[in-house]
Amino acid sequence: MKASDRYIKLVEWSHEDQCYVGTCPGLMLGGVHGENEAEVYKELCVVVDEWIKIHAADGDPLPEPTTGKEYSGKFVVRVGKNLHRVLALNALRSGESLNSHCVDLLGEDLTSYGNE
């Protein structure tokens, strides 16, 4: 396994830029772009390998890997008092706990990302 295999590489269509954009969140800033999705991914892999070599040459430690992470299933979100109140009242109206209500709302948003 190469060091670059420890980092998620994403290629997405950008409506704003009208091209594919490849990024490696958590490892490097910026990314690569182009007309062909496969070519952008190929170029991204080369750039990530180069980025890792630069870290090594500079003696800088690599960031934590982004692949193979375990998730606990919980996180804390701070919201304003007004939003907290609205969510709590809507949960009461729905007859569910605030936690369940928020999970349902977040689950609805995930379907737009295709990550059900």
C-alpha positions in Angstrom: 0.0 0.0 0.0 1.3 3.5 -0.9 1.1 6.3 1.6 -1.4 8.1 -0.8 -3.8 5.1 -0.4 -4.5 6.3 3.1 -6.3 9.4 1.8 -9.7 9.8 0.2 -9.5 11.3 -3.3 -12.7 12.9 -4.7 -13.6 13.8 -8.2 -16.8 15.8 -8.6 -18.5 17.7 -11.4 -18.4 21.5 -10.6 -21.4 23.4 -12.1 -19.6 26.6 -11.2 -16.4 25.7 -13.1 -18.1 23.5 -15.7 -15.5 20.8 -15.3 -14.4 17.9 -13.1 -12.6 18.9 -9.9 -10.4 16.5 -8.0 -9.5 17.1 -4.4 -7.9 15.2 -1.5 -9.5 16.7 1.7 -7.5 16.5 4.8 -4.1 16.2 3.0 -3.8 19.1 0.5 -5.2 22.4 -0.4 -6.6 23.0 -3.8 -6.9 20.3 -6.4 -6.9 19.5 -10.1 -9.5 20.0 -12.8 -10.3 19.0 -16.3 -12.9 17.8 -18.9 -12.4 14.1 -18.4 -13.3 12.5 -15.0 -10.9 9.6 -15.4 -8.0 11.9 -16.4 -8.7 14.2 -13.5 -8.6 11.2 -11.1 -5.3 10.0 -12.7 -3.8 13.5 -12.3 -5.1 13.8 -8.8 -3.3 10.6 -7.8 0.0 12.0 -9.2 -0.4 15.3 -7.4 -1.2 13.5 -4.1 1.9 11.4 -4.4 3.9 14.5 -5.1 2.3 16.3 -2.1 3.4 13.4 0.2 7.0 13.5 -1.2 7.1 17.2 -0.4 6.0 16.5 3.2 8.7 13.9 3.5 11.4 16.1 2.0 10.5 19.0 4.4 10.4 16.6 7.3 6.7 17.5 8.0 4.4 14.8 9.4 1.5 13.7 7.3 -2.0 14.5 8.5 -4.2 11.7 9.9 -5.4 9.3 7.2 -8.9 9.9 5.9 -9.6 6.3 4.8 -10.5 3.5 7.1 -11.7 5.8 9.8 -14.1 4.4 12.4 -17.1 6.7 13.3 -18.7 6.6 16.7 -22.2 7.5 15.4 -22.4 10.6 17.6 -21.2 14.2 17.3 -22.1 17.5 19.0 -23.5 20.3 17.1 -23.9 23.8 18.6 -26.9 25.7 17.3 -28.3 29.0 18.3 -31.0 29.2 21.1 -33.7 30.0 18.6 -33.0 27.0 16.4 -32.7 24.7 19.5 -36.2 25.9 20.6 -37.7 25.4 17.1 -36.3 21.9 16.8 -37.4 21.0 20.4 -40.9 22.2 19.8 -41.2 20.4 16.4 -39.9 17.2 18.1 -42.6 17.5 20.7 -45.3 18.1 18.0 -44.0 15.0 16.2 -44.1 12.9 19.4 -40.4 12.1 19.2 -37.2 12.9 21.1 -35.1 15.9 20.0 -32.4 13.4 19.0 -34.7 11.3 16.9 -36.2 14.3 15.3 -32.8 15.7 14.3 -31.6 12.3 13.0 -34.7 12.2 10.8 -34.1 15.7 9.5 -30.4 14.9 8.8 -31.4 11.7 7.1 -33.7 13.5 4.7 -30.8 15.8 3.7 -28.5 12.8 3.0 -30.8 11.5 0.3 -29.9 14.5 -1.8 -26.2 13.5 -1.5 -27.0 9.9 -2.5 -25.5 8.6 0.8 -28.5 7.0 2.5 
